[in-house]
Amino acid sequence: MAKDKRIQIASFDDTTVVGINSGLVDYKLTWSINNALSLDLVRYDDLIFEGAPYSFFYYTIGENYNVYNLVSLVYKERALFPFKPRLDYLFLIQGYLPAERQIDIMGRLRSIEGIGHAFVLEKDKNLRQVLETIADCEQQMINRKKKQNNIKEVRKQLKEQQAQFEALRAAQS
C-alpha cells in the first residue's frame, strides 16, 4: 500500500494573533500581560531566525486549554517580520477563544501602560508564513526542552561532566 506523501501543514484557524506596538522591553511587557490577564508567561529559549535571537514567552495550563505565546519581533532594530504599521510583538492565543473572551483580552491589553496599539491581525498568506516560522521555532525549542529533561540524557550529561572533571583533576596532578 502506498504511503501518503503529503506534507501536513498546521492549521492556524484556531489561533488569534494580536499585533502589539510597545516601547516596553520584553520582560516588562510580559510582566504587565501576566498581571492583566492572570497568566504566567515564562521566557523560553529565544527563537533563532536567520542568526538573530528573538524573545519567546510561553504559557499553557495543559492539554485542551489555550496556549499563549508572546514573540518579540525586533532585535537590535532588525525586524523579524516587517509589518505595517510597525509591530514590536505578536501575542498568539492558540485554541478556541469565544468572542466575549477575545473582547475582554483586547480591552485588558489596551489598558496596559506602555502599549501604543494592540489589534487582532487578519490571517492572510503572509501572516500564515510568519505563524509557520514561529511554530517551527517553537517545536524545536520544545524538543530541546524535552531532551534536556529526559532522564537518560541527564545521566549521559552527568557522566560526560564527571569524565571531564576527572580529566582536569588528573591533568592538575
Summary of the structure (lengths in Angstrom):
residues: 173
radius of gyration: 20.0
end to end distance: 64.4
largest distance: 69.8
contacts: 426
relative contact order: 0.18
helix: 41%
strand: 25%
